[in-house]
Amino acid sequence: HVPLEGPADLRWAIQSMAAIGEVCGATAFMAWCQNTLVWYVANSTNLKLAARFGDCFSRGRVLGGTGLSNPMKSFFGIERLKLRGRKV
């Protein structure tokens, strides 16, 4: 879902993860983690991050994930924000 030009088409990524999930839910979750990481980097305003890691992440040469699942779901009204902080 990281095209060389033009807008991203997430349908292919979603269909791929769904097919993986028919065989193994854990592997589908790992694919979701990697796809989400790639999407965040591809849409980041941090151009140095994208230049340094974008290709490695999107090709799977470097694996990763995201710690932003809950905040992103919260922003879209799917679940309450579970993160809490206090100034120290």
C-alpha positions, 0 to 999 in steps of 0.5 A: 500500500505504498505506491511509487506514485499516486494515493495509497490503496489500503484494500490490497493490504487489508485483503492480504491480512484477511487471507493470512488471518484465515490461516493464523491469527497471530501472523495476521496481527504481526502483518497488521503491526508491520503494515501500520508501521509502514503507513505511519512512516509513509504519512509522517511529516518526519522526512528523515525518518521516512528516508532512512527507514521507509523502504526497509519497513515496507519491504520487511527487511526491518520489522516493527510495530506501533504503540499507537493502536489505542490512541488511534482508535480513540481519535476515531471513537472506537474505544476510550483513550486508556493512556494516562499521564501525570506531570513529574 
